[in-house]
């Protein structure tokens, strides 16, 4: 009986991992971007002249990760980076027309579907799922692994498919 429950739990985890991978591949095929790159591009497009620090805070990514992702998005011509007129030490990010086009081409991200469906659950069920997920992370020895709130199994600042050459 215990083995059946353990196997059912492993199967559920495997389905989550496969859904995450499938969502990332679908996004890459449509836009050439990784989930983290798309999130950063969306944040840049949603705000006028936003700073990398504001993006890092909003997405709960490290500043180093945001720097790596914005470097790649600049190289792809999807965002621009300019110095602030008010404070020359401050860099401002803005989406390009190509960046806006990639956003319009993007399918719904798995984490957006998750967020919508999770928010519809009662608070007690949300707490139960969080407790179970944290417990599983502990069982797998992953409780100390730094992770952004992002459904993506790959490196957070890796290249997408169109720009991986």
Secondary structure as UniProt FT lines:
FT   HELIX           2..31
FT   HELIX           35..46
FT   TURN            48..49
FT   HELIX           52..59
FT   HELIX           63..75
FT   TURN            76..77
FT   STRAND          79..83
FT   TURN            88..89
FT   STRAND          91..95
FT   HELIX           97..105
FT   HELIX           110..119
FT   HELIX           123..139
FT   TURN            140..141
FT   TURN            143..144
FT   TURN            156..157
FT   TURN            162..163
//
